[in-house]
Amino acid sequence: MILAPEDVERARRSLLRPGAPQSERAVPGGDTRQASLRAGLAEVSPACDLVLIHDGARPFLRPQLVHNCLEAAAAHGAAAAALPATDTVKEVTPEGVVTATLDRSRLWLVQTPQAFRRDLLLEAHEAAARDGVIGTDDASLVERLGHPVHVVLGDPDNIKITHPQDVRRSEQVLSQEQAPGGRETAARSGIGYDAHAFAEDRPLVLAGVRLRSRRGLLGHSDADVVSHALCDALLGAIGAGDIGRHFPDSDPQYAGISGLHLLAQVSHLVRETGWDIENVDTVVIAEEPRIAPHIPDMRRALAAAMATQIERVNVKAKTTEGMGFTGRGEGIASQAIALLRPVAPSLSRADIKEQTCRSTSLPKE
């Protein structure tokens, strides 16, 4: 790794592994990035065939991108990670006047890592030093020799931390990296369904609210189809099976248990596995009784059980216009969907700096 001279000793103490092989070194850099690279190249063994260069201002380097760059360099001599331009690119004068619109299909935004045959990279740097040329990156120095540089598809998360908004973007990337199971997408979803038949001499409980009705629903628990459907949706989102797996109706301890109590336990499990509830939506399918007047109380009860805001909970009521078992008044069904997001760790600027320091670093210009 190449660092500012005043940081070398600290890096040797904190970043190099105890008993590290001699090939692991902390090297003082020069006044410019190019001078720093030449200092680093002087420490590379002549027995080394390929050299890979990565900027420490890009802390989210993934092993696969390293592999791809080295593979391309072994085949072609020179390779650089890059992303195709997605915006229209214009050439502009220092006064802010557009002089040309460039062909976006031929433009790529170059990142690091960049990988080269060692002898080719040495020749490029020696030629630049001899001619007094300062390149924008190592690939540009190799291009001066007339040697082609091949592009390797880069990584959108391989961002360069330069401006304050880059730190905020870094926090998002770190949140994804530290989500349960490794890197995750921004959200997970799950669906749930439950249905129970009507029965005499049973209370009717829906979403934790007891409704006035001549009949209730038959079940081992309180037969709260809304809470049960939500349990299944949440369990499905975290890949944890269904409500029957966690609360089997063959277990006497769950006889008559409140659906809200089960929902609270499932919500706790969701958070234990590193997820938070973004929102849930459920529909109650019934011909009777009338559900709409009770929806505000249902939303409050469900939100309390899930320890989330009422704004994240929605309840709807539908009939089937006389069709099916609900239409014939034989029972009530409920469908639910849940959307989860990874619980974001509390990340400070010190966390970002520490993550950056773990990457092989080069001083910026």
Secondary structure, DSSP 8 states (H G I E B T S, - for coil): -EE-GGGHHHHHHHTS-TT--TT---EE--SSHHHHHHHHHTTS-TT--EEEE--TT-----HHHHHHHHHHHHHHSEEEEEEE--S--EEE-TTS-EEEE--GGG-EEEEEEEEEEHHHHHHHHHHHHHHT---SSHHHHHHHTT---EEEE--TT-----SHHHHHHHHHHHHHHTSTTSS--S-EEEEEEEEEEEETT--EEETTEEE--S-EE--SS---HHHHHHHHHHHHHTT---HHHHS-TT-GGGTT--HHHHHHHHHHHHHHTTEEEEEEEEEEE-SSS--GGGHHHHHHHHHHHHTS-GGGEEEEEE--TT-HHHHTTSEEEEEEEEEEEE------HHHHHHHHHTS------
